[in-house]
Amino acid sequence: MGYGAQPRLREVCEGCGKTLHCCQNCHHFDHDISRECTLKGTQWIGSRDAQNYCEDFEMTDSVRKEKEEKVSKAQSAFQSLWEK
């Protein structure tokens, strides 16, 4: 797979043949928000599993995502202490 675990634009999965450079494989993809992208100002991309040319694409990293979620939960818990 690409350089530094980043897939090239037209690279496909050897196992299933699907494109790797798509929203669903991006670190910034979040199905729980309306535009499904955590980055502000990105272009709308219709099909989230189709190849795209987003310059902000970063291949998802489960370890990084887990750490960010822990930090976010801790920040929320800390802020809720002061909201009472």
N, C-alpha and C positions, 0 to 999 in steps of 0.2 A: 504494500500500500504506500502511496505517495511519500514525500519527504517529511520527516518528523511526525509520522502518523497522520498527516493531512492528505486526504485523497486528492488526486488531480481531478480536474473538472469532469472528464469523461470516464473516470475509473469506475468499474463495476465490481460487485462482490463476486468472488470466485465460486462461492457456494450456491447462491440463488440467482445471480445475474442482474440484480437490481443496482441502480446507480447509488454511489456512496455520497456524492456531493449534493445532498438534498436537505431540506429543512428538518425532517425527522431525525437526521443524524447529527444535527448541529447542537452544540452546547447551549446556544441561546434559544432553542425551541422549547416552548412551554405550552402544552395543550390546554392548560387551565386559564390562560388569558385570552382576550378577544382576538388579537392579531396573531397570537401564537409565537411572538418573537419578543424577547426581553429587551432588545435594543431599540432605542427610539430612532425614528427617522428612516427605518429600512423600508425598501419598496415592498408592496404587496406581492406575494407570490401565491398563485392560486392552488396548485397541486403541491401539497407538502411532501409527497414522496417522489416527485419528479426532479430530474436534474435541474439545477439553477446556477446562476452566475453571481451569486451574492459574494461581495468582496469581504464581508465580515464573517463568513463561514468559519467555524472552528469545530473540528470533529469532536463529538461528545466524549467526555472522559468521566466515567462513573465515580472515580475516587474524588476528582475535583468537584463534581456536582454534589456529592455527599457532604464534603467539607463546607461548601457554600450554604447548603441547606441547614447544617448544624449552626453555623454562624448566624444565619437569618433567624432561626428559631430562638437562639440565645438573645439576640437583639430585641426581638419581639417580647420575650419574657421580661427582659430588663425594662423596656419601655412601659410595659403594663404595670410594673410596680409603681410608677409615678402617676398613672392615670386614675387611680382610685380616689 
